[in-house]
Amino acid sequence: RPMQRNDIREVAIVRLYANDSVAARNTADALGTFRHPNAIAALSYAAGRTDLSAEARAAAVKALGIIGSAPGEAAIVGALADSDAAVRVEALDAYLALRDNRDGSPLVGLLGDGEVIVRRRATAVLGSYRLPAARATFESLLASDPDFLVRRNAAWALGKLGDRASRPALEAARDHDASRVVSSVAAAAIRGLR
């Protein structure tokens, strides 16, 4: 079986360099399953190919996250700026999956993304990093983002940061947000402040 897996991996890597988006998507899925670091270069190349479909690029980014190795980081960070929201969301998850310590700073720009699905995921992922530089942006999203899930995630992220300076923003959300979910998460976040 190991020999068969190696043969499949080599054929799959070649497919990432071809011009077939469906084959590239399927290949990326398979290579992610194998989790072999030899596939990182080809997956990184596929993740940045604008001639492939967004679905194929997203699959390549997801596979890089599954492998979780530092050599794939540059391609994942590059995918944070992809023109397709699904690829950017996949890049957020892949960045979170990378092994070793990272501070999350490359993700901050996605807190202001024009697509709500990206802002939702970015607030959740960045909250995991407890990045102090994102505090003001979290407070702004909590106060004014039109999507209640973004506001909820921002309240949760502020609670994870635990900075007392966020108390006024959290109290305002607790007392005045139109969503009960946001209000309750803001109240819980206040209890966690230092």
Secondary structure, 3 states (H helix, E strand, C coil): CHHHHHHHHHHHHHHHCCCCHHHHHHHHHHHHHHCCHHHHHHHHHHHCCCCCCHHHHHHHHHHHHHHCCHHHHHHHHHHCCCCCHHHHHHHHHHHHHCCCCCCCHHHHHHHHCCCHHHHHHHHHHHHHHCCHHHHHHHHHHHHHCCCHHHHHHHHHHHHHHCCHHHHHHHHHHHHHCCCHHHHHHHHHHHHCCC
